[in-house]
């Protein structure tokens, strides 16, 4: 018989998490392979939220939509500051 005074714990297994930096890198590579200007396309996506700025090649579109656009912008800004202003 189980005691009702005890708290049960339930832990959900998370999907393998991928960092924002890895997502940007993968999307950048996929865009380059398809002949697009990845900077212009990623900026278009960040500004508009329209995922069609990102190619489906190598699953880049679904991958970039796994993170919020503000997270992408934050990562890019942090990387820029770390490289240029510190």
MODELLER restraints for C-alpha pairs under 7 A, 6 or more apart:
rsr = mdl.restraints
at = mdl.atoms
rsr.add(forms.Gaussian(group=physical.xy_distance, feature=features.Distance(at['CA:20:A'], at['CA:72:A']), mean=6.34, stdev=0.5))
rsr.add(forms.Gaussian(group=physical.xy_distance, feature=features.Distance(at['CA:20:A'], at['CA:75:A']), mean=6.90, stdev=0.5))
rsr.add(forms.Gaussian(group=physical.xy_distance, feature=features.Distance(at['CA:21:A'], at['CA:75:A']), mean=6.92, stdev=0.5))
rsr.add(forms.Gaussian(group=physical.xy_distance, feature=features.Distance(at['CA:23:A'], at['CA:63:A']), mean=6.55, stdev=0.5))
rsr.add(forms.Gaussian(group=physical.xy_distance, feature=features.Distance(at['CA:23:A'], at['CA:64:A']), mean=6.21, stdev=0.5))
rsr.add(forms.Gaussian(group=physical.xy_distance, feature=features.Distance(at['CA:26:A'], at['CA:60:A']), mean=6.82, stdev=0.5))
rsr.add(forms.Gaussian(group=physical.xy_distance, feature=features.Distance(at['CA:27:A'], at['CA:60:A']), mean=4.99, stdev=0.5))
rsr.add(forms.Gaussian(group=physical.xy_distance, feature=features.Distance(at['CA:28:A'], at['CA:38:A']), mean=5.45, stdev=0.5))
rsr.add(forms.Gaussian(group=physical.xy_distance, feature=features.Distance(at['CA:30:A'], at['CA:57:A']), mean=5.89, stdev=0.5))
rsr.add(forms.Gaussian(group=physical.xy_distance, feature=features.Distance(at['CA:30:A'], at['CA:58:A']), mean=6.28, stdev=0.5))
rsr.add(forms.Gaussian(group=physical.xy_distance, feature=features.Distance(at['CA:30:A'], at['CA:60:A']), mean=6.57, stdev=0.5))
rsr.add(forms.Gaussian(group=physical.xy_distance, feature=features.Distance(at['CA:31:A'], at['CA:37:A']), mean=6.84, stdev=0.5))
rsr.add(forms.Gaussian(group=physical.xy_distance, feature=features.Distance(at['CA:31:A'], at['CA:38:A']), mean=5.28, stdev=0.5))
rsr.add(forms.Gaussian(group=physical.xy_distance, feature=features.Distance(at['CA:31:A'], at['CA:55:A']), mean=6.35, stdev=0.5))
rsr.add(forms.Gaussian(group=physical.xy_distance, feature=features.Distance(at['CA:32:A'], at['CA:38:A']), mean=6.14, stdev=0.5))
rsr.add(forms.Gaussian(group=physical.xy_distance, feature=features.Distance(at['CA:41:A'], at['CA:53:A']), mean=5.33, stdev=0.5))
rsr.add(forms.Gaussian(group=physical.xy_distance, feature=features.Distance(at['CA:41:A'], at['CA:54:A']), mean=6.39, stdev=0.5))
rsr.add(forms.Gaussian(group=physical.xy_distance, feature=features.Distance(at['CA:42:A'], at['CA:53:A']), mean=6.95, stdev=0.5))
rsr.add(forms.Gaussian(group=physical.xy_distance, feature=features.Distance(at['CA:42:A'], at['CA:54:A']), mean=6.94, stdev=0.5))
rsr.add(forms.Gaussian(group=physical.xy_distance, feature=features.Distance(at['CA:44:A'], at['CA:53:A']), mean=6.25, stdev=0.5))
rsr.add(forms.Gaussian(group=physical.xy_distance, feature=features.Distance(at['CA:45:A'], at['CA:51:A']), mean=6.00, stdev=0.5))
rsr.add(forms.Gaussian(group=physical.xy_distance, feature=features.Distance(at['CA:45:A'], at['CA:53:A']), mean=5.46, stdev=0.5))
rsr.add(forms.Gaussian(group=physical.xy_distance, feature=features.Distance(at['CA:46:A'], at['CA:69:A']), mean=5.62, stdev=0.5))
rsr.add(forms.Gaussian(group=physical.xy_distance, feature=features.Distance(at['CA:51:A'], at['CA:61:A']), mean=6.35, stdev=0.5))
rsr.add(forms.Gaussian(group=physical.xy_distance, feature=features.Distance(at['CA:54:A'], at['CA:60:A']), mean=6.73, stdev=0.5))
rsr.add(forms.Gaussian(group=physical.xy_distance, feature=features.Distance(at['CA:54:A'], at['CA:61:A']), mean=5.25, stdev=0.5))
rsr.add(forms.Gaussian(group=physical.xy_distance, feature=features.Distance(at['CA:55:A'], at['CA:61:A']), mean=5.74, stdev=0.5))
